Amino acid sequence: MIREKQIVECVPNFSEGRNQNVIKQITDEIVSVKGVKLLDVDPGEATNRTVVTFVGEPKEVVEAAFLAVKKAAQLIDMRQHHGAHPRMGATDVCPLIPVSGITLEECAELARKLAERIAKELNVPCYCYEAAALKPERKNLAICRKGEYEGLPERMTDTGEAPDFGARAFDESIARTGCTAVGARDFLIATNFNLNTTSTRRANAIAFDVREKGRPQREGGSPIGKPMKDANGKTIMIPGTLKGTKAIGWFIDEYGIAQVSMNITDINVTPLHIAFDEVCRCAQNRGVRVTGTEIVGLIPKRTLIDAGKYFLRKQNRSTGIPEEDILKIAVSSMGLADLKPFNPREKVIEYLLEDENKTDRLIDLTVKGFADETSRESPAPGGGTIAAYMGALGAALGTMVANLSSHKPGWDARWEEFSNWADKGQKIQTELMALVDEDTEAFNRIMSAFGMPKGTDEEKALRSAAIQDATLYATQVPLHTMKASYHVFGLCRAMAEEGNPNSVSDAGVGALAARAAVLGAGLNVKINAAGLKDRATADKLVAEANELIAKANSEEAEILKIVESKM
């Protein structure tokens, strides 16, 4: 399977919020890294601090973060810094945040390596915090930043207080740059739930119902009773219902309504859709309705996909539908367009990156455009690309039968069974659609390798090696297409046997398309394998292809027998 693209967000805080020239020089370093998208620059005059947000793939984000820390160390002198916000370094904090295709643990490991590199190459001592913490107590940023910049001279050589990387006696270099806290944390979603009331008091009551901290326990259980204290004099709290959330109620003049304003600090524990439903429940208990949701800032795609699937399941509807349709369900279910239009392509990080780095992809063409492009005299797109597309069409047909079966009158008790098949079909289709463009890219790599200079023996050797690498890749890609297309048979067989009988012919056509995809991609494996000098590898790839071809022929024949018997 093609792994989901890894995307990481980085939100460094720099101890400069007034000098725009300095801020721009730092952000210029970030945007100089290809593949990184700068999302936001938020300077604060009173805090004398700028919060920067950028995203991209892990390697590029880490490099951009390093360059930004380096430039900040060159331009910001902490001996001259004054501001309202706690701080201990020119780059005060630098968290890495998983967006998609990467875990928090993986981000934590990246953060530790980044901290070590900053200390080693830039001579800036670093603490590791939150998920990247090397000591349990340092999960709390406040512990790392204890005493702030002014407390560093005493802490630098203290065994229990010294930084994780770059610890040494306080010197002129540290005096200038201070220390940096590098960490990893979960994605934070800031959201507001719109209420059909103008009462801040009722909005606050709902917020206290749901937020993790809850509300003070009062004497006699009365809302006006004195807060109760424990033996240590601390206020006793009645926890709210949503873990990993902070919330308050407020009135918004611009909209003329009250809202529950919430920060979801752990979207794995409390996803947005769960928060929405719980706020709705608690609001209803107080005679109030939630009329919509406002998302502040950007969100990962999975936030909306998970929400859309959640609301589809509540309706006993199939979740194996196109991504665009799932997004529409999420937007309408949570009222995301209640106050103003909501465009996922402007709010979802993955889409912003996709649009920023958009290339001319075959899968973005119309059906006619794809056929016309194939018919032109250029050799790509060719048979391997068409094979991948035929496989995708086979998966799409099997998925269609699954969705029709899930929604068939009288089959309501089986909706989830067919929904699961539709989900599998969508995954196969997505993988094969990616291979449509990957096959053409494989051909382009070969052409690029053949275009390399060959004037000297060294150039000839490099060119020959590049051709072999590209040829191996061009052999592996259609083999990948064969394997993905072969999975279509399982889907189509199940739909021919168990699916809506009115659509059994569609399952049969899906099997035909899958066989054509496997055999077509197999031809590309063989023709490209012929160009490999490593015959052992070539023979192994061809043998694997031949095995898949034999199995595909058998699968198609068996599925067509089932289809014929049902017609």
FENNOR-V791021 format. One record per backbone hydrogen bond with DSSP energy under -0.5 kcal/mol. NH is the residue of the N-H (numbers start at 1). CO is the residue of the C=O. If there is no record, write none. Layout:
nh,co
NH,CO
NH,CO
This chain:
nh,co
7,100
8,56
9,97
10,54
11,95
13,93
14,12
14,50
15,90
16,14
20,18
23,19
24,20
25,21
26,22
27,23
28,24
29,25
30,26
31,27
32,28
33,30
34,32
36,33
37,55
38,36
39,37
39,53
40,53
42,51
43,41
44,49
48,44
49,44
50,14
51,42
52,12
52,50
53,40
54,10
55,37
56,8
61,57
62,58
63,59
64,60
65,61
66,62
67,63
68,64
69,65
70,66
71,67
72,68
73,69
74,70
75,71
76,72
77,75
78,76
78,176
80,77
81,78
84,46
85,47
90,177
92,13
92,90
93,13
94,181
95,11
96,183
97,9
98,185
99,7
100,7
107,103
108,104
109,105
110,106
111,107
112,108
113,109
114,110
115,111
116,112
117,113
118,114
119,115
120,116
121,117
122,117
122,118
123,119
124,118
125,123
126,165
127,180
129,182
130,138
131,184
132,129
133,130
138,135
139,136
140,137
141,139
143,140
144,140
145,141
146,143
148,145
149,87
151,147
151,148
152,149
155,151
156,152
158,155
161,158
162,158
164,126
165,126
175,171
176,172
177,173
178,174
179,88
180,125
181,92
182,127
182,180
183,94
184,129
185,96
189,264
190,188
190,296
191,189
191,262
192,294
193,260
194,192
194,292
195,258
196,289
197,195
200,198
203,199
204,200
205,201
206,202
207,203
208,204
209,205
210,206
211,207
212,245
213,245
214,211
215,238
217,236
219,226
221,218
222,219
225,222
228,217
230,234
233,230
236,228
238,215
239,237
240,211
240,212
241,209
242,210
243,241
245,242
246,263
248,261
250,259
252,257
253,251
255,252
256,252
257,252
258,197
259,250
260,193
261,248
261,259
262,191
262,260
263,246
264,189
264,262
265,244
265,263
266,244
267,187
269,266
270,266
275,271
276,272
277,273
278,274
279,275
280,276
281,277
282,278
283,279
284,280
285,281
286,282
286,283
287,284
288,283
291,194
291,289
292,194
293,335
294,192
296,190
296,294
297,295
299,347
303,300
304,300
304,301
305,301
306,302
307,303
308,304
309,305
310,306
311,307
312,308
313,309
314,310
315,311
315,312
316,313
317,312
321,319
325,322
326,322
327,323
328,324
329,325
330,326
331,327
332,328
333,329
334,330
336,331
338,335
343,341
344,342
346,343
347,343
347,344
348,344
349,299
349,347
352,348
353,349
354,350
355,351
356,352
357,353
358,355
361,359
364,361
365,362
370,366
371,367
372,368
373,369
374,370
375,371
376,372
376,373
386,382
387,383
388,384
389,385
390,386
391,387
392,388
393,389
394,390
395,391
396,392
397,393
398,394
399,395
400,396
401,397
402,398
403,399
404,400
405,401
406,402
407,403
408,405
411,408
414,411
415,412
418,414
419,415
420,416
421,417
422,418
423,419
424,420
425,421
426,422
427,423
428,424
429,425
430,426
431,427
432,428
433,429
434,430
435,431
436,432
437,433
438,434
439,435
440,436
441,437
442,438
443,439
444,440
445,441
446,442
447,443
448,444
449,445
450,446
451,447
452,449
460,456
461,457
462,458
463,459
464,460
465,461
466,462
467,463
468,464
469,465
470,466
471,467
472,468
473,469
474,470
475,471
475,472
476,472
477,473
478,474
479,475
480,476
481,477
482,478
483,479
484,480
485,481
486,482
487,483
487,484
488,485
489,486
490,486
491,487
492,488
493,489
494,490
495,491
496,492
497,493
498,494
499,494
499,495
500,401
503,500
504,501
506,503
507,503
508,504
509,505
510,506
511,507
512,508
513,509
514,510
515,511
516,512
517,513
518,514
519,515
520,516
521,517
522,518
523,519
524,520
525,521
526,522
527,523
528,524
529,525
530,526
531,528
532,529
535,533
538,534
539,535
540,536
541,537
542,538
543,539
544,540
545,541
546,542
547,543
548,544
549,545
550,546
551,547
552,548
553,549
554,550
555,551
556,552
557,553
558,554
559,555
560,556
561,557
562,558
563,559
564,560
565,561
566,562
566,563
567,563
567,564
